[in-house]
């Protein structure tokens, strides 16, 4: 069985669901994160959502339909937040700090959802898995373009930009596995620490005060709050 801690670390209080669909999606996120996709049955999903199995099929279709819905929704929010941030044409060091803030914040705040997306993609059939990978590639393109722009300007110095991007994203995604809001490290400090490590990995080391200045310049949190508050 998956660690229940992953499902339990959703750090934003869940409001009462406004619709039956929301109830189903939230139940699926909890169960897929805790037990895994294949170990979760339709009956368990229906019970967790407080409905019967026929109602679940009526609203969401198959279990795989539900997983794909979760993957799509999560990926599209990341894409939209990254789009809004990079559209402001910040200098690359500020832009990369803003991308780090969006990614670390979302993975720490919605740890169950992001764990499902990161761990259960292989459970999708080939067409939907390919669609999910295309969404992931769209999101990662914002990181690639920011790293490329920084290298072109001389802000960043990396021997292999692809490996740098993959390593950075893996590090930032990892907070979903271990961060706890009840721990000693605040989410603000967590973001700053990761932004500092990312800049170091890109050959653009800054001290903590300089990193906080770049994060203030990026001002990414209002974007994240707005995107994730939308239904």
C-alpha positions, -999 to +999 in steps of 0.1 A: +000+000+000+012+035-007+022+058+021-009+074+036+013+104+044+013+114+007-025+116+006-026+133+039-002+161+032-026+181+010-018+214+028-048+234+017-080+227+036-105+212+012-138+231+011-170+211+009-174+200-027-197+221-048-205+193-073-206+155-074-178+156-100-156+175-074-164+149-048-154+121-072-121+138-083-111+145-047-118+110-036-098+096-066-068+119-057-068+106-021-071+070-030-048+070-060-021+088-040-025+065-010-031+031-026-021+035-062-043+034-093-044-003-099-050-011-062-080+012-061-114-003-070-145+014-084-164+004-053-138+021-030-139+052-052-177+054-049-177+048-012-150+075-007-170+099-027-203+091-009-221+078-040-229+045-056-210+029-085-236+037-112-235+074-103-197+074-105-199+059-140-225+084-150-204+114-140-168+102-147-169+071-169-141+046-163-114+047-136-089+055-164-111+084-175-109+097-140-071+094-138-067+112-171-090+140-159-067+144-128-036+144-150-050+169-175-063+193-148-030+194-129-009+198-160-030+225-175-028+245-143+010+243-143+010+253-180-012+283-174+007+295-144+040+292-163+025+310-193+013+339-173+047+342-155+069+340-186+046+364-206+059+392-183+093+389-199+113+390-167+151+386-167+160+349-167+172+347-131+139+362-119+119+341-143+135+309-132+129+318-095+092+324-104+090+290-121+105+274-091+080+291-068+051+279-088+064+243-091+075+239-055+044+256-041+020+234-061+039+202-053+040+210-016+004+224-014-013+197-036+011+169-028-015+141-033-026+154-067+010+159-080+020+125-066-008+109-087+004+128-118+040+119-113+035+083-103+005+070-122+011+082-158+021+046-168-014+034-159-029+053-188-034+036-222-010+046-250-031+074-266-039+091-233-004+086-220+010+103-251-015+132-246-003+135-210+033+135-221+026+163-246+011+184-218+042+177-197+064+188-227+044+220-231+050+228-194+087+219-195+092+241-226+087+272-204+117+260-183+137+252-214+131+286-230+140+304-197+173+284-193+181+290-230+175+327-226+197+328-195+225+310-213+222+334-243+225+364-220+254+349-200+232+347-168+234+309-167+263+286-175+254+249-178+272+222-198+241+202-207+208+222-206+185+192-210+201+174-180+200+206-160+163+210-166+154+175-158+175+175-126+160+207-115+124+196-121+130+163-103+144+181-073+115+206-071+089+178-076+104+159-047+089+182-021+056+164-026+072+133-010+085+148+022+073+184+029+050+188+059+034+222+069+039+212+105+077+209+100+103+235+110+106+248+074+080+272+062+067+270+026+083+305+019+117+292+031+112+260+012+107+280-020+137+302-014+160+273-006+150+256-039+154+288-059+189+292-045+198+256-053+184+260-088+204+291-095+235+274-082+228+244-105+226+269-134+259+285-126+242+317-113+247+314-075+231+340-054+230+345-016+197+341+003+189+379+003+195+381-035+173+351-040+145+367-020+148+399-041+145+378-073+114+361-059+099+394-051+106+406-086+090+375-101+059+379-078+047+344-089+025+336-059-005+358-070-004+339-103-004+305-086-032+316-062-054+328-091-048+297-114-054+272-086-085+289-074-103+285-107-126+255-111 
